[in-house]
């Protein structure tokens, strides 16, 4: 692997972890701790290691496609869209305290991940497969988000951040 390719890999990883930065900025706090959450919710400590592995896979996936076709408009445009949608969820849910809106957003993210897998597969099957655990985790996160919204919709969650 040449230096240029390694630098581009670093850029893809940086872009992926930049999407993760909103999850570091907008964190669960007292508001989240007071919510009624389902028993099947994983412990809080599990989210960071799972997302770390997923973000590394997301970056690697994009880089594998780039290696095959360069900066191709459709595949990497869809890839960029799913990264932006990924970055938007934490500010909506934790920042604005809007779990209902976050349900809509995470469904858009889910669709964007699926679209990314679909457009990546003909280019590089391994790149597409690297995103399958991400889609599975976001599917689980969407169910959790929906459950939290349904359990707490009578609360004053719709007024935005306090």
N, C-alpha and C positions, 0 to 999 in steps of 0.2 A: 504494500500500500504506500503510495507516494505522499509527500507532505501536503500537497493541495487537497487530496482526498481526506486526509486526517483533519485538516482545518475545516473543511465543509462538514465533516461529521461533528466536530465541536460546535459549529454553528447550529446544526439541527438539534443537538442535545441542548444547547443554550436556549434555543427557541422553545423547545419542549418544557424545560424547567422554568422559563420565563412565564409560561402559562400557569405553572405551579405557584408562582410568586403571589398570586392573589389569594391563594389558600393560606399563605403565611401571613399576609397582611390582614385579611378578614378571617378571624378565628372565632371558634365557639367561645362564648362568654356566659355571663349570668343569664342572658336572655335564652340562649340555647339550653343551658342546664335546667331551666325551669320548664321546658317543654315536656309534654307527655310523649315518650318515645316507646316504640315496640320492644318487647323482650328480645326479639331476634336481632336487634341492632348489635353490631360488633362493638367490642370495647374501643374507647377513643384511641388508645395507643396503637391499634392495628392500622388505622388509616394512613399514617405517615409512611410506614415501610411498604405497604401495598402500592400507594401512589408513587413512591420513589422508583420501584421496579417498573411500574406502568409508564411513567414519564421517560425512563431510559429506553424502554421498548418503542415508545412513540417516536423518539428522536432517531433511533436506529432504523426504524421502518421508513421514515421519510428519506433518510440518507441512502438506503438501499435502492429506493426508487430513483433518486437523483443520480446515482451511479449508473443506472440503466439508461435514463432518457434525458438527463440534465434538468434544467428548469422548464419543465413542461407545464403549460398553463392549466389544463384540467386536473391532472392528478395532484399536483402540488397546491393548486388553488383550493381544492376540496380539503386537502390536508391542513392548509392554513386556516380555513374556515372552522374546522373542528377544533383547532388549537384556540382560536378566539372564543368560540362557544365554551370550551373548557374553562378558559380564564374568566369568563363572565359569571359562572355559577356561584362561586364563593361570595363575590360582592352582592349578588342578588339575595342569596339565602342568609348569609351571616351579616353582611353589611347593611342591607336594607330591611332585614327581618321579613322577607317576603317569600315564605315557602310555597305559596300558591303560584306565584310568578316563576319561582325556581322550578316547579314541576314542568311548566311549559318550556322553559329554557332547557332543562335536562332532556326533554323529549326531542328538542331540536338538536342537541348535542348527540343523542343516540342515533338519530337519522344521519347526521354528518359523519359519525364514525362508521356506520354501515356503508355510506356512500364512499368513504375513503377506502374501505376494504374492497369494495366492488371495483373502483377505478385502479387500485393498486394491483389487484390480482393478476390481470393480464400482463402487467409490466414485471412484477416480481412476486411470485406466490409466497415466498418467505416473508416479505414485507407485509403482505396482507394478513398472513397468519399471526404475525407479531401483534397485530391489533385486536385479535379475537379475545384475549383475556381482558383488554381494555373495554371492549364492548360488553363483555360479561359483567365486569365490575360496575360499569355505568348502568347496566340493566338493574343490578342489585341496588345501586345508589338511587335510581329513579323510584324503585319500589319503596325504599326507605323514605325518600323525600315525600312521596305521595302519602305514605302512612302517617308521617309527622304532620303534614298539612291537614289531613282528614281528622286526626286526633285533636288538633289544636285550632281548628278554624273558627271556633266560637270565641277564642281569645282575641285580644286586640293586636293581632299580628299584621294587620293590613295598613297600619298607620305609618309604616316605615320605621327607620332607625330613631331611637329616642335620643 
